[in-house]
């Protein structure tokens, strides 16, 4: 009986070691993905405005699709600039596209960092705090890099948008995980 108990305990210890090793691999995988994502962010930051400008594409698209609607008079003010849907629709759409890209890109980064820490069994609040701190650091470096790209502007408000994106990304990720967890039970 003692031998049986020892063998069961030994199997349990091997299983725990295997689970820790498996979690370590997942953590490394998530961190590598986060690193690649940061490189992608910084590569995009180093591009000039002309390289990222979608307005010519929007103009070609609207020539092919005739929209017979008068646009509403919507104005947005951001970082000292006014964006008007009626007066400059292409600039307005591009502005929305760029800010949405900020939200999505930093949401993904935050989720990758949060996920890598959770696989190490770090407390949830610590994971959230670390992920959002890293988002702010990377976003700040991103804005700093943009100062040196032609016709790009650097703004602290973009860091705020990035932080909002990171927060939303983590919230959505946690929500999805909670829903999936309930379905399994």
N, CA and C atoms as an extended XYZ file, in Angstrom:
555
Properties=species:S:1:pos:R:3:atomname:S:1:resname:S:1:resid:I:1 pbc="F F F"
N         0.810       -1.185        0.000 N   UNK     1
C         0.000        0.000        0.000 CA  UNK     1
C         0.867        1.268        0.000 C   UNK     1
N         1.956        1.234        0.777 N   UNK     2
C         2.858        2.377        0.847 CA  UNK     2
C         3.497        2.599       -0.524 C   UNK     2
N         3.877        1.492       -1.189 N   UNK     3
C         4.462        1.595       -2.528 CA  UNK     3
C         3.485        2.237       -3.499 C   UNK     3
N         2.241        1.865       -3.443 N   UNK     4
C         1.205        2.416       -4.315 CA  UNK     4
C         1.044        3.910       -4.070 C   UNK     4
N         1.048        4.315       -2.801 N   UNK     5
C         0.931        5.726       -2.462 CA  UNK     5
C         2.141        6.513       -2.968 C   UNK     5
N         3.323        5.939       -2.822 N   UNK     6
C         4.542        6.616       -3.294 CA  UNK     6
C         4.527        6.781       -4.813 C   UNK     6
N         4.083        5.738       -5.517 N   UNK     7
C         4.008        5.818       -6.979 CA  UNK     7
C         2.978        6.867       -7.405 C   UNK     7
N         1.846        6.929       -6.738 N   UNK     8
C         0.819        7.922       -7.062 CA  UNK     8
C         1.359        9.326       -6.809 C   UNK     8
N         2.090        9.488       -5.702 N   UNK     9
C         2.674       10.795       -5.382 CA  UNK     9
C         3.734       11.179       -6.419 C   UNK     9
N         4.523       10.190       -6.841 N   UNK    10
C         5.561       10.438       -7.856 CA  UNK    10
C         4.924       10.825       -9.187 C   UNK    10
N         3.835       10.156       -9.570 N   UNK    11
C         3.119       10.503      -10.802 CA  UNK    11
C         2.578       11.929      -10.715 C   UNK    11
N         2.023       12.289       -9.547 N   UNK    12
C         1.477       13.636       -9.357 CA  UNK    12
C         2.594       14.682       -9.471 C   UNK    12
N         3.743       14.409       -8.907 N   UNK    13
C         4.880       15.333       -8.994 CA  UNK    13
C         5.325       15.495      -10.441 C   UNK    13
N         5.419       14.413      -11.185 N   UNK    14
C         5.780       14.493      -12.604 CA  UNK    14
C         4.747       15.290      -13.384 C   UNK    14
N         3.470       15.087      -13.065 N   UNK    15
C         2.400       15.827      -13.737 CA  UNK    15
C         2.519       17.318      -13.450 C   UNK    15
N         2.805       17.685      -12.198 N   UNK    16
C         2.968       19.096      -11.843 CA  UNK    16
C         4.166       19.713      -12.562 C   UNK    16
N         5.265       18.973      -12.650 N   UNK    17
C         6.453       19.472      -13.371 CA  UNK    17
C         6.123       19.688      -14.837 C   UNK    17
N         5.386       18.739      -15.409 N   UNK    18
C         4.996       18.858      -16.816 CA  UNK    18
C         4.114       20.092      -17.031 C   UNK    18
N         3.162       20.324      -16.106 N   UNK    19
C         2.279       21.484      -16.224 CA  UNK    19
C         3.065       22.787      -16.109 C   UNK    19
N         4.040       22.851      -15.174 N   UNK    20
C         4.864       24.063      -15.043 CA  UNK    20
C         5.677       24.306      -16.312 C   UNK    20
N         6.228       23.237      -16.855 N   UNK    21
C         7.022       23.348      -18.088 CA  UNK    21
C         6.139       23.820      -19.242 C   UNK    21
N         4.939       23.266      -19.329 N   UNK    22
C         3.984       23.648      -20.374 CA  UNK    22
C         3.610       25.123      -20.249 C   UNK    22
N         3.356       25.591      -19.011 N   UNK    23
C         3.051       27.012      -18.782 CA  UNK    23
C         4.234       27.892      -19.168 C   UNK    23
N         5.446       27.431      -18.886 N   UNK    24
C         6.638       28.208      -19.247 CA  UNK    24
C         6.732       28.371      -20.763 C   UNK    24
N         6.455       27.305      -21.503 N   UNK    25
C         6.479       27.398      -22.966 CA  UNK    25
C         5.424       28.370      -23.475 C   UNK    25
N         4.237       28.308      -22.883 N   UNK    26
C         3.175       29.234      -23.299 CA  UNK    26
C         3.573       30.681      -22.995 C   UNK    26
N         4.185       30.911      -21.841 N   UNK    27
C         4.631       32.256      -21.479 CA  UNK    27
C         5.646       32.761      -22.489 C   UNK    27
N         6.615       31.929      -22.817 N   UNK    28
C         7.643       32.318      -23.794 CA  UNK    28
C         7.005       32.607      -25.142 C   UNK    28
N         6.066       31.779      -25.557 N   UNK    29
C         5.377       31.992      -26.836 CA  UNK    29
C         4.665       33.337      -26.851 C   UNK    29
N         3.905       33.648      -25.783 N   UNK    30
C         3.176       34.923      -25.701 CA  UNK    30
C         4.151       36.100      -25.695 C   UNK    30
N         5.284       35.959      -24.977 N   UNK    31
C         6.263       37.055      -24.925 CA  UNK    31
C         6.934       37.275      -26.281 C   UNK    31
N         7.198       36.192      -26.995 N   UNK    32
C         7.764       36.329      -28.347 CA  UNK    32
C         6.764       37.046      -29.250 C   UNK    32
N         5.486       36.660      -29.173 N   UNK    33
C         4.460       37.351      -29.963 CA  UNK    33
C         4.403       38.834      -29.601 C   UNK    33
N         4.483       39.149      -28.313 N   UNK    34
C         4.466       40.554      -27.875 CA  UNK    34
C         5.678       41.296      -28.431 C   UNK    34
N         6.834       40.671      -28.414 N   UNK    35
C         8.046       41.292      -28.965 CA  UNK    35
C         7.925       41.563      -30.452 C   UNK    35
N         7.407       40.589      -31.184 N   UNK    36
C         7.186       40.776      -32.630 CA  UNK    36
C         6.192       41.911      -32.857 C   UNK    36
N         5.155       41.972      -32.042 N   UNK    37
C         4.133       43.012      -32.173 CA  UNK    37
C         4.743       44.397      -31.937 C   UNK    37
N         5.629       44.506      -30.947 N   UNK    38
C         6.296       45.784      -30.672 CA  UNK    38
C         7.155       46.203      -31.862 C   UNK    38
N         7.849       45.261      -32.460 N   UNK    39
C         8.666       45.564      -33.650 CA  UNK    39
C         7.773       46.070      -34.785 C   UNK    39
N         6.629       45.438      -34.975 N   UNK    40
C         5.686       45.883      -36.008 CA  UNK    40
C         5.214       47.309      -35.718 C   UNK    40
N         4.887       47.583      -34.450 N   UNK    41
C         4.452       48.938      -34.069 CA  UNK    41
C         5.532       49.941      -34.418 C   UNK    41
N         6.769       49.649      -34.047 N   UNK    42
C         7.850       50.603      -34.281 CA  UNK    42
C         8.192       50.741      -35.759 C   UNK    42
N         8.029       49.673      -36.523 N   UNK    43
C         8.232       49.788      -37.977 CA  UNK    43
C         7.188       50.716      -38.590 C   UNK    43
N         5.942       50.586      -38.129 N   UNK    44
C         4.893       51.475      -38.632 CA  UNK    44
C         5.151       52.918      -38.199 C   UNK    44
N         5.700       53.101      -37.004 N   UNK    45
C         6.000       54.450      -36.501 CA  UNK    45
C         7.055       55.149      -37.338 C   UNK    45
N         7.960       54.364      -37.869 N   UNK    46
C         9.058       54.971      -38.619 CA  UNK    46
C         8.659       55.332      -40.054 C   UNK    46
N         7.468       54.932      -40.457 N   UNK    47
C         7.007       55.277      -41.805 CA  UNK    47
C         6.551       56.731      -41.857 C   UNK    47
N         6.709       57.322      -43.011 N   UNK    48
C         6.259       58.704      -43.196 CA  UNK    48
C         4.733       58.740      -43.324 C   UNK    48
N         4.194       59.922      -43.189 N   UNK    49
C         2.755       60.102      -43.352 CA  UNK    49
C         2.326       59.654      -44.746 C   UNK    49
N         3.117       60.001      -45.756 N   UNK    50
C         2.768       59.643      -47.137 CA  UNK    50
C         2.696       58.128      -47.320 C   UNK    50
N         3.543       57.401      -46.623 N   UNK    51
C         3.526       55.944      -46.741 CA  UNK    51
C         2.274       55.340      -46.111 C   UNK    51
N         1.707       56.015      -45.140 N   UNK    52
C         0.535       55.486      -44.440 CA  UNK    52
C        -0.770       56.162      -44.847 C   UNK    52
N        -0.707       57.150      -45.668 N   UNK    53
C        -1.886       57.928      -46.063 CA  UNK    53
C        -2.863       57.058      -46.861 C   UNK    53
N        -4.091       56.942      -46.371 N   UNK    54
C        -5.094       56.137      -47.079 CA  UNK    54
C        -6.045       57.006      -47.898 C   UNK    54
N        -5.864       58.319      -47.862 N   UNK    55
C        -6.786       59.199      -48.579 CA  UNK    55
C        -6.797       58.954      -50.092 C   UNK    55
N        -5.648       58.759      -50.747 N   UNK    56
C        -5.712       58.464      -52.191 CA  UNK    56
C        -6.505       57.185      -52.495 C   UNK    56
N        -6.344       56.180      -51.655 N   UNK    57
C        -7.089       54.939      -51.838 CA  UNK    57
C        -8.587       55.198      -51.652 C   UNK    57
N        -8.943       56.005      -50.638 N   UNK    58
C       -10.352       56.347      -50.412 CA  UNK    58
C       -10.932       57.097      -51.606 C   UNK    58
N       -10.164       57.998      -52.185 N   UNK    59
C       -10.636       58.758      -53.347 CA  UNK    59
C       -10.864       57.850      -54.546 C   UNK    59
N        -9.946       56.902      -54.779 N   UNK    60
C       -10.137       55.946      -55.883 CA  UNK    60
C       -11.368       55.076      -55.636 C   UNK    60
N       -11.556       54.659      -54.391 N   UNK    61
C       -12.693       53.821      -54.042 CA  UNK    61
C       -14.008       54.558      -54.276 C   UNK    61
N       -14.089       55.815      -53.885 N   UNK    62
C       -15.345       56.550      -54.033 CA  UNK    62
C       -15.630       56.918      -55.480 C   UNK    62
N       -14.616       56.938      -56.317 N   UNK    63
C       -14.869       57.168      -57.744 CA  UNK    63
C       -15.543       55.946      -58.362 C   UNK    63
N       -15.221       54.773      -57.829 N   UNK    64
C       -15.812       53.541      -58.334 CA  UNK    64
C       -17.207       53.321      -57.759 C   UNK    64
N       -17.435       53.783      -56.547 N   UNK    65
C       -18.727       53.625      -55.882 CA  UNK    65
C       -19.322       55.012      -55.720 C   UNK    65
N       -20.383       55.259      -56.418 N   UNK    66
C       -21.006       56.582      -56.359 CA  UNK    66
C       -22.002       56.636      -55.199 C   UNK    66
N       -21.716       57.534      -54.282 N   UNK    67
C       -22.581       57.698      -53.127 CA  UNK    67
C       -23.389       58.967      -53.345 C   UNK    67
N       -24.680       58.834      -53.474 N   UNK    68
C       -25.532       59.984      -53.742 CA  UNK    68
C       -26.171       60.538      -52.482 C   UNK    68
N       -25.382       60.614      -51.405 N   UNK    69
C       -25.898       61.066      -50.122 CA  UNK    69
C       -25.102       62.292      -49.686 C   UNK    69
N       -25.786       63.275      -49.167 N   UNK    70
C       -25.100       64.419      -48.588 CA  UNK    70
C       -24.614       64.019      -47.208 C   UNK    70
N       -23.346       64.246      -46.973 N   UNK    71
C       -22.765       63.840      -45.697 CA  UNK    71
C       -23.225       64.762      -44.569 C   UNK    71
N       -23.424       64.204      -43.397 N   UNK    72
C       -23.824       65.051      -42.265 CA  UNK    72
C       -22.667       65.963      -41.841 C   UNK    72
N       -23.007       67.013      -41.145 N   UNK    73
C       -22.005       67.986      -40.717 CA  UNK    73
C       -21.449       67.582      -39.352 C   UNK    73
N       -20.543       66.608      -39.365 N   UNK    74
C       -19.932       66.098      -38.147 CA  UNK    74
C       -18.528       66.680      -38.028 C   UNK    74
N       -18.201       67.210      -36.849 N   UNK    75
C       -16.877       67.779      -36.604 CA  UNK    75
C       -16.262       67.097      -35.394 C   UNK    75
N       -14.989       66.769      -35.510 N   UNK    76
C       -14.227       66.240      -34.384 CA  UNK    76
C       -13.034       67.153      -34.155 C   UNK    76
N       -12.699       67.378      -32.895 N   UNK    77
C       -11.537       68.170      -32.541 CA  UNK    77
C       -10.571       67.263      -31.784 C   UNK    77
N        -9.344       67.224      -32.269 N   UNK    78
C        -8.352       66.348      -31.647 CA  UNK    78
C        -6.978       66.982      -31.779 C   UNK    78
N        -6.338       67.161      -30.660 N   UNK    79
C        -4.966       67.650      -30.635 CA  UNK    79
C        -4.790       68.951      -31.430 C   UNK    79
N        -5.740       69.860      -31.287 N   UNK    80
C        -5.634       71.154      -31.955 CA  UNK    80
C        -6.055       71.171      -33.415 C   UNK    80
N        -6.583       70.066      -33.911 N   UNK    81
C        -7.024       69.984      -35.308 CA  UNK    81
C        -8.523       69.717      -35.358 C   UNK    81
N        -9.151       70.250      -36.394 N   UNK    82
C       -10.566       69.991      -36.601 CA  UNK    82
C       -10.718       69.060      -37.804 C   UNK    82
N       -11.536       68.054      -37.629 N   UNK    83
C       -11.830       67.112      -38.710 CA  UNK    83
C       -13.322       67.223      -39.014 C   UNK    83
N       -13.650       67.569      -40.275 N   UNK    84
C       -15.036       67.766      -40.671 CA  UNK    84
C       -15.412       66.741      -41.735 C   UNK    84
N       -16.460       65.992      -41.456 N   UNK    85
C       -16.914       64.978      -42.402 CA  UNK    85
C       -17.409       65.618      -43.692 C   UNK    85
N       -18.124       66.715      -43.605 N   UNK    86
C       -18.688       67.340      -44.796 CA  UNK    86
C       -17.609       68.062      -45.609 C   UNK    86
N       -16.739       68.810      -44.946 N   UNK    87
C       -15.755       69.627      -45.664 CA  UNK    87
C       -14.552       68.828      -46.163 C   UNK    87
N       -14.083       67.883      -45.365 N   UNK    88
C       -12.918       67.087      -45.744 CA  UNK    88
C       -13.171       65.627      -45.377 C   UNK    88
N       -14.040       64.963      -46.134 N   UNK    89
C       -14.451       63.608      -45.740 CA  UNK    89
C       -13.304       62.592      -45.726 C   UNK    89
N       -12.361       62.721      -46.662 N   UNK    90
C       -11.262       61.757      -46.707 CA  UNK    90
C       -10.359       61.897      -45.481 C   UNK    90
N       -10.074       63.125      -45.095 N   UNK    91
C        -9.261       63.363      -43.907 CA  UNK    91
C        -9.997       62.880      -42.649 C   UNK    91
N       -11.312       63.070      -42.620 N   UNK    92
C       -12.133       62.642      -41.491 CA  UNK    92
C       -12.079       61.113      -41.350 C   UNK    92
N       -12.296       60.413      -42.439 N   UNK    93
C       -12.290       58.945      -42.416 CA  UNK    93
C       -10.897       58.437      -42.067 C   UNK    93
N        -9.877       59.062      -42.623 N   UNK    94
C        -8.515       58.636      -42.306 CA  UNK    94
C        -8.213       58.843      -40.822 C   UNK    94
N        -8.659       59.970      -40.259 N   UNK    95
C        -8.470       60.222      -38.832 CA  UNK    95
C        -9.117       59.108      -38.012 C   UNK    95
N       -10.359       58.764      -38.323 N   UNK    96
C       -11.046       57.691      -37.593 CA  UNK    96
C       -10.309       56.361      -37.758 C   UNK    96
N        -9.832       56.096      -38.960 N   UNK    97
C        -9.092       54.869      -39.238 CA  UNK    97
C        -7.822       54.809      -38.391 C   UNK    97
N        -7.075       55.911      -38.350 N   UNK    98
C        -5.820       55.952      -37.589 CA  UNK    98
C        -6.054       55.752      -36.091 C   UNK    98
N        -7.055       56.415      -35.554 N   UNK    99
C        -7.313       56.289      -34.114 CA  UNK    99
C        -7.837       54.891      -33.779 C   UNK    99
N        -8.640       54.329      -34.660 N   UNK   100
C        -9.102       52.955      -34.459 CA  UNK   100
C        -7.916       52.001      -34.511 C   UNK   100
N        -6.985       52.249      -35.423 N   UNK   101
C        -5.778       51.420      -35.502 CA  UNK   101
C        -4.989       51.504      -34.191 C   UNK   101
N        -4.877       52.704      -33.630 N   UNK   102
C        -4.199       52.850      -32.329 CA  UNK   102
C        -4.878       51.973      -31.281 C   UNK   102
N        -6.198       52.047      -31.209 N   UNK   103
C        -6.942       51.262      -30.222 CA  UNK   103
C        -6.691       49.765      -30.397 C   UNK   103
N        -6.795       49.288      -31.621 N   UNK   104
C        -6.673       47.854      -31.892 CA  UNK   104
C        -5.242       47.370      -31.678 C   UNK   104
N        -4.275       48.107      -32.184 N   UNK   105
C        -2.874       47.684      -32.077 CA  UNK   105
C        -2.450       47.565      -30.616 C   UNK   105
N        -2.829       48.548      -29.813 N   UNK   106
C        -2.432       48.502      -28.407 CA  UNK   106
C        -3.315       47.576      -27.584 C   UNK   106
N        -4.516       47.294      -28.031 N   UNK   107
C        -5.346       46.274      -27.380 CA  UNK   107
C        -4.664       44.912      -27.521 C   UNK   107
N        -4.189       44.632      -28.721 N   UNK   108
C        -3.502       43.353      -28.970 CA  UNK   108
C        -2.232       43.260      -28.126 C   UNK   108
N        -1.447       44.331      -28.086 N   UNK   109
C        -0.216       44.319      -27.285 CA  UNK   109
C        -0.529       44.047      -25.810 C   UNK   109
N        -1.511       44.739      -25.270 N   UNK   110
C        -1.867       44.554      -23.858 CA  UNK   110
C        -2.307       43.120      -23.584 C   UNK   110
N        -3.087       42.543      -24.485 N   UNK   111
C        -3.564       41.168      -24.304 CA  UNK   111
C        -2.391       40.185      -24.354 C   UNK   111
N        -1.449       40.416      -25.253 N   UNK   112
C        -0.287       39.523      -25.340 CA  UNK   112
C         0.533       39.566      -24.047 C   UNK   112
N         0.731       40.750      -23.509 N   UNK   113
C         1.502       40.874      -22.269 CA  UNK   113
C         0.711       40.289      -21.099 C   UNK   113
N        -0.550       40.653      -21.006 N   UNK   114
C        -1.412       40.126      -19.940 CA  UNK   114
C        -1.433       38.595      -19.988 C   UNK   114
N        -1.644       38.043      -21.178 N   UNK   115
C        -1.710       36.585      -21.324 CA  UNK   115
C        -0.418       35.897      -20.915 C   UNK   115
N         0.713       36.486      -21.274 N   UNK   116
C         1.987       35.857      -20.923 CA  UNK   116
C         2.185       35.837      -19.413 C   UNK   116
N         1.760       36.886      -18.746 N   UNK   117
C         1.886       36.925      -17.286 CA  UNK   117
C         0.901       35.976      -16.599 C   UNK   117
N        -0.279       35.838      -17.136 N   UNK   118
C        -1.278       34.946      -16.536 CA  UNK   118
C        -0.831       33.492      -16.617 C   UNK   118
N        -0.109       33.132      -17.674 N   UNK   119
C         0.383       31.756      -17.759 CA  UNK   119
C         1.428       31.472      -16.687 C   UNK   119
N         2.033       32.519      -16.155 N   UNK   120
C         2.982       32.359      -15.051 CA  UNK   120
C         2.261       32.388      -13.708 C   UNK   120
N         0.936       32.478      -13.753 N   UNK   121
C         0.085       32.486      -12.560 CA  UNK   121
C         0.318       33.739      -11.696 C   UNK   121
N         0.594       34.836      -12.349 N   UNK   122
C         0.721       36.119      -11.659 CA  UNK   122
C        -0.697       36.612      -11.369 C   UNK   122
N        -0.872       37.337      -10.261 N   UNK   123
C        -2.198       37.841       -9.888 CA  UNK   123
C        -2.773       38.718      -10.996 C   UNK   123
N        -4.096       38.680      -11.147 N   UNK   124
C        -4.790       39.393      -12.224 CA  UNK   124
C        -4.484       40.889      -12.195 C   UNK   124
N        -4.606       41.505      -11.027 N   UNK   125
C        -4.381       42.953      -10.946 CA  UNK   125
C        -2.946       43.319      -11.291 C   UNK   125
N        -2.001       42.490      -10.909 N   UNK   126
C        -0.600       42.724      -11.260 CA  UNK   126
C        -0.411       42.604      -12.767 C   UNK   126
N        -1.045       41.599      -13.367 N   UNK   127
C        -0.971       41.420      -14.825 CA  UNK   127
C        -1.516       42.642      -15.553 C   UNK   127
N        -2.653       43.126      -15.085 N   UNK   128
C        -3.273       44.293      -15.722 CA  UNK   128
C        -2.361       45.498      -15.584 C   UNK   128
N        -1.854       45.743      -14.380 N   UNK   129
C        -0.998       46.909      -14.139 CA  UNK   129
C         0.270       46.851      -14.982 C   UNK   129
N         0.925       45.699      -15.016 N   UNK   130
C         2.161       45.559      -15.792 CA  UNK   130
C         1.879       45.722      -17.281 C   UNK   130
N         0.823       45.087      -17.765 N   UNK   131
C         0.485       45.188      -19.194 CA  UNK   131
C         0.218       46.643      -19.584 C   UNK   131
N        -0.531       47.366      -18.769 N   UNK   132
C        -0.847       48.758      -19.100 CA  UNK   132
C         0.371       49.666      -18.957 C   UNK   132
N         1.254       49.366      -17.998 N   UNK   133
C         2.496       50.147      -17.894 CA  UNK   133
C         3.345       49.959      -19.144 C   UNK   133
N         3.435       48.725      -19.599 N   UNK   134
C         4.219       48.451      -20.809 CA  UNK   134
C         3.575       49.119      -22.016 C   UNK   134
N         2.249       49.124      -22.086 N   UNK   135
C         1.550       49.825      -23.179 CA  UNK   135
C         1.937       51.305      -23.177 C   UNK   135
N         1.927       51.927      -22.010 N   UNK   136
C         2.275       53.350      -21.922 CA  UNK   136
C         3.729       53.579      -22.342 C   UNK   136
N         4.617       52.706      -21.908 N   UNK   137
C         6.043       52.851      -22.272 CA  UNK   137
C         6.230       52.703      -23.775 C   UNK   137
N         5.654       51.647      -24.359 N   UNK   138
C         5.804       51.402      -25.801 CA  UNK   138
C         5.132       52.522      -26.592 C   UNK   138
N         3.956       52.952      -26.160 N   UNK   139
C         3.252       54.042      -26.859 CA  UNK   139
C         4.055       55.339      -26.787 C   UNK   139
N         4.681       55.600      -25.658 N   UNK   140
C         5.493       56.811      -25.521 CA  UNK   140
C         6.713       56.756      -26.444 C   UNK   140
N         7.347       55.602      -26.505 N   UNK   141
C         8.481       55.436      -27.423 CA  UNK   141
C         8.005       55.574      -28.866 C   UNK   141
N         6.840       55.008      -29.163 N   UNK   142
C         6.225       55.112      -30.486 CA  UNK   142
C         6.030       56.580      -30.873 C   UNK   142
N         5.480       57.354      -29.964 N   UNK   143
C         5.267       58.777      -30.251 CA  UNK   143
C         6.598       59.516      -30.394 C   UNK   143
N         7.578       59.125      -29.625 N   UNK   144
C         8.901       59.739      -29.740 CA  UNK   144
C         9.496       59.450      -31.121 C   UNK   144
N         9.386       58.214      -31.567 N   UNK   145
C         9.904       57.827      -32.878 CA  UNK   145
C         9.218       58.635      -33.981 C   UNK   145
N         7.910       58.875      -33.830 N   UNK   146
C         7.157       59.594      -34.858 CA  UNK   146
C         7.650       61.024      -35.067 C   UNK   146
N         8.292       61.594      -34.068 N   UNK   147
C         8.826       62.951      -34.219 CA  UNK   147
C         9.825       63.034      -35.365 C   UNK   147
N        10.490       61.929      -35.640 N   UNK   148
C        11.559       61.926      -36.633 CA  UNK   148
C        11.092       61.450      -38.004 C   UNK   148
N         9.815       61.106      -38.141 N   UNK   149
C         9.253       60.696      -39.428 CA  UNK   149
C         8.649       61.926      -40.102 C   UNK   149
N         8.828       61.992      -41.407 N   UNK   150
C         8.364       63.185      -42.120 CA  UNK   150
C         6.843       63.310      -42.083 C   UNK   150
N         6.390       64.531      -41.840 N   UNK   151
C         4.975       64.899      -41.790 CA  UNK   151
C         4.169       64.118      -40.753 C   UNK   151
N         4.828       63.563      -39.749 N   UNK   152
C         4.124       62.877      -38.662 CA  UNK   152
C         4.149       63.782      -37.449 C   UNK   152
N         3.117       63.688      -36.647 N   UNK   153
C         3.078       64.464      -35.415 CA  UNK   153
C         3.107       63.516      -34.229 C   UNK   153
N         3.672       63.997      -33.170 N   UNK   154
C         3.754       63.240      -31.945 CA  UNK   154
C         2.802       63.878      -30.938 C   UNK   154
N         2.021       63.061      -30.249 N   UNK   155
C         1.033       63.620      -29.335 CA  UNK   155
C         0.858       62.746      -28.100 C   UNK   155
N         0.818       63.389      -26.956 N   UNK   156
C         0.529       62.681      -25.712 CA  UNK   156
C        -0.885       62.100      -25.753 C   UNK   156
N        -1.769       62.724      -26.515 N   UNK   157
C        -3.148       62.222      -26.622 CA  UNK   157
C        -3.202       60.861      -27.299 C   UNK   157
N        -2.253       60.597      -28.211 N   UNK   158
C        -2.204       59.270      -28.817 CA  UNK   158
C        -1.814       58.215      -27.782 C   UNK   158
N        -0.963       58.585      -26.831 N   UNK   159
C        -0.614       57.656      -25.753 CA  UNK   159
C        -1.865       57.353      -24.917 C   UNK   159
N        -2.681       58.365      -24.684 N   UNK   160
C        -3.940       58.161      -23.945 CA  UNK   160
C        -4.860       57.220      -24.730 C   UNK   160
N        -4.972       57.437      -26.040 N   UNK   161
C        -5.792       56.553      -26.883 CA  UNK   161
C        -5.242       55.127      -26.829 C   UNK   161
N        -3.921       54.993      -26.862 N   UNK   162
C        -3.299       53.674      -26.795 CA  UNK   162
C        -3.585       52.988      -25.454 C   UNK   162
N        -3.547       53.759      -24.377 N   UNK   163
C        -3.852       53.213      -23.057 CA  UNK   163
C        -5.312       52.765      -22.983 C   UNK   163
N        -6.206       53.534      -23.557 N   UNK   164
C        -7.623       53.139      -23.617 CA  UNK   164
C        -7.759       51.846      -24.422 C   UNK   164
N        -7.049       51.768      -25.541 N   UNK   165
C        -7.075       50.542      -26.342 CA  UNK   165
C        -6.576       49.347      -25.562 C   UNK   165
N        -5.467       49.520      -24.831 N   UNK   166
C        -4.939       48.426      -24.017 CA  UNK   166
C        -5.919       47.995      -22.945 C   UNK   166
N        -6.542       48.964      -22.293 N   UNK   167
C        -7.529       48.660      -21.245 CA  UNK   167
C        -8.725       47.900      -21.817 C   UNK   167
N        -9.222       48.367      -22.945 N   UNK   168
C       -10.364       47.695      -23.593 CA  UNK   168
C        -9.977       46.289      -24.033 C   UNK   168
N        -8.777       46.138      -24.573 N   UNK   169
C        -8.319       44.812      -25.012 CA  UNK   169
C        -8.296       43.816      -23.866 C   UNK   169
N        -7.742       44.236      -22.731 N   UNK   170
C        -7.684       43.345      -21.568 CA  UNK   170
C        -9.094       43.034      -21.064 C   UNK   170
N        -9.951       44.047      -21.004 N   UNK   171
C       -11.321       43.826      -20.535 CA  UNK   171
C       -12.062       42.841      -21.437 C   UNK   171
N       -11.912       42.999      -22.736 N   UNK   172
C       -12.569       42.087      -23.683 CA  UNK   172
C       -12.010       40.676      -23.535 C   UNK   172
N       -10.691       40.575      -23.419 N   UNK   173
C       -10.047       39.266      -23.264 CA  UNK   173
C       -10.534       38.564      -21.996 C   UNK   173
N       -10.548       39.289      -20.876 N   UNK   174
C       -11.016       38.708      -19.609 CA  UNK   174
C       -12.491       38.298      -19.729 C   UNK   174
N       -13.291       39.145      -20.374 N   UNK   175
C       -14.706       38.826      -20.566 CA  UNK   175
C       -14.911       37.577      -21.395 C   UNK   175
N       -14.175       37.459      -22.467 N   UNK   176
C       -14.290       36.273      -23.330 CA  UNK   176
C       -13.854       35.024      -22.575 C   UNK   176
N       -12.740       35.135      -21.831 N   UNK   177
C       -12.264       33.980      -21.055 CA  UNK   177
C       -13.301       33.563      -20.011 C   UNK   177
N       -13.945       34.550      -19.373 N   UNK   178
C       -14.966       34.238      -18.373 CA  UNK   178
C       -16.158       33.543      -19.009 C   UNK   178
N       -16.591       34.030      -20.163 N   UNK   179
C       -17.714       33.402      -20.860 CA  UNK   179
C       -17.369       31.980      -21.290 C   UNK   179
N       -16.179       31.803      -21.824 N   UNK   180
C       -15.769       30.457      -22.249 CA  UNK   180
C       -15.634       29.518      -21.040 C   UNK   180
N       -15.174       30.065      -19.922 N   UNK   181
C       -15.052       29.267      -18.706 CA  UNK   181
C       -16.389       28.794      -18.190 C   UNK   181
N       -17.409       29.650      -18.293 N   UNK   182
C       -18.759       29.269      -17.856 CA  UNK   182
C       -19.342       28.186      -18.749 C   UNK   182
N       -19.036       28.242      -20.017 N   UNK   183
C       -19.580       27.241      -20.952 CA  UNK   183
C       -18.983       25.866      -20.699 C   UNK   183
N       -17.733       25.835      -20.227 N   UNK   184
C       -17.073       24.542      -19.970 CA  UNK   184
C       -17.657       23.852      -18.757 C   UNK   184
N       -18.189       24.620      -17.823 N   UNK   185
C       -18.687       24.047      -16.571 CA  UNK   185
C       -20.113       23.659      -16.676 C   UNK   185
